């Protein structure tokens, strides 16, 4: 059952979906960490993922010693949204692409137009 996907299994699903993303999308990522959490800080069940950092399009000088940008996927909201395990994988995939899109400087409107909203 989908509600029984614990934190460890959820993290494995996220890693598996990261491995399936196209190389040209992943090759451009520098100094980005991927994390999973049960819920956002505010406890919202509507936020599926979050990019925290400075998009490539807005960076000035960036280099050694910078803290990594972070992409976090939230387990409980994604579980609530998904109908079954295959749908959970699909929702994780879309959320990863959406948050990586923010890293590359795409805003929510652009991502929605591209079908990754």
C-alpha positions as CSV (number, residue, x, y, z in Angstrom):
1,X,0.0,0.0,0.0
2,X,1.2,3.5,-0.9
3,X,0.9,4.8,2.7
4,X,3.5,2.2,3.8
5,X,6.4,3.7,1.9
6,X,8.7,4.7,4.7
7,X,11.4,7.3,4.6
8,X,14.1,4.9,3.5
9,X,12.1,3.4,0.6
10,X,11.0,6.9,-0.5
11,X,14.7,8.0,-0.6
12,X,15.5,4.9,-2.7
13,X,12.7,5.8,-5.1
14,X,14.0,9.4,-5.4
15,X,17.5,8.1,-6.2
16,X,16.1,5.7,-8.8
17,X,14.2,8.5,-10.5
18,X,17.4,10.7,-10.4
19,X,19.2,7.9,-12.2
20,X,16.5,7.9,-15.0
21,X,16.8,11.6,-15.7
22,X,18.5,12.6,-19.0
23,X,22.3,13.1,-18.8
24,X,22.1,16.5,-20.4
25,X,19.8,17.6,-17.6
26,X,22.0,16.2,-14.8
27,X,25.4,17.1,-16.3
28,X,24.8,20.8,-15.8
29,X,24.2,20.4,-12.1
30,X,27.0,21.7,-10.0
31,X,27.1,21.8,-6.2
32,X,23.5,20.6,-5.7
33,X,22.4,18.2,-3.0
34,X,19.2,16.2,-3.1
35,X,17.4,15.5,0.1
36,X,14.1,14.1,1.3
37,X,12.0,15.1,4.2
38,X,8.5,14.1,5.5
39,X,7.0,17.6,5.4
40,X,8.0,21.2,4.7
41,X,8.8,23.4,7.7
42,X,5.3,24.8,7.7
43,X,3.7,21.3,7.7
44,X,2.0,22.1,4.3
45,X,0.7,19.1,2.4
46,X,0.6,21.1,-0.8
47,X,4.3,21.6,-1.4
48,X,5.9,18.6,-3.1
49,X,9.4,19.8,-3.5
50,X,11.6,22.9,-3.0
51,X,14.7,24.3,-4.7
52,X,16.8,26.4,-2.3
53,X,19.6,28.2,-3.9
54,X,20.5,30.7,-6.6
55,X,19.5,29.8,-10.1
56,X,22.2,29.7,-12.7
57,X,20.6,32.6,-14.5
58,X,21.1,34.8,-11.4
59,X,24.5,33.9,-10.2
60,X,27.4,36.3,-10.2
61,X,30.7,35.0,-9.1
62,X,30.2,31.5,-7.8
63,X,32.9,29.0,-6.8
64,X,34.8,27.2,-4.2
65,X,33.5,27.3,-0.7
66,X,29.9,28.0,-1.6
67,X,27.3,26.0,0.2
68,X,25.5,23.6,-2.2
69,X,22.1,24.5,-3.6
70,X,19.5,22.0,-2.2
71,X,16.5,20.3,-3.8
72,X,14.2,18.7,-1.3
73,X,11.3,16.3,-2.0
74,X,8.6,15.9,0.6
75,X,7.4,12.4,1.2
76,X,4.0,12.8,2.9
77,X,2.6,15.3,0.3
78,X,3.8,13.1,-2.5
79,X,2.3,10.0,-0.9
80,X,-1.0,11.8,-0.4
81,X,-1.1,12.8,-4.1
82,X,-0.1,9.4,-5.6
83,X,-2.7,6.7,-6.4
84,X,-0.2,3.8,-6.3
85,X,3.5,3.1,-6.5
86,X,3.8,3.8,-10.2
87,X,2.0,7.1,-9.8
88,X,4.4,7.9,-6.9
89,X,7.4,7.3,-9.2
90,X,5.8,9.5,-11.8
91,X,5.1,12.3,-9.3
92,X,8.7,12.1,-7.9
93,X,9.9,12.3,-11.5
94,X,7.8,15.4,-12.3
95,X,8.8,17.1,-9.0
96,X,12.5,16.4,-9.6
97,X,12.3,17.9,-13.1
98,X,10.3,20.9,-11.8
99,X,12.9,21.7,-9.0
100,X,15.9,21.1,-11.4
101,X,14.1,23.5,-13.7
102,X,14.3,26.2,-11.0
103,X,18.0,25.5,-10.7
104,X,18.3,26.3,-14.4
105,X,16.4,29.5,-13.9
106,X,12.9,28.5,-15.1
107,X,10.0,30.0,-13.1
108,X,6.7,28.2,-12.2
109,X,4.9,29.7,-15.2
110,X,7.5,28.5,-17.6
111,X,7.6,25.1,-16.0
112,X,3.8,24.8,-16.2
113,X,3.9,25.8,-19.9
114,X,6.4,23.0,-20.5
115,X,4.2,20.5,-18.7
116,X,6.4,20.2,-15.6
117,X,4.2,22.1,-13.2
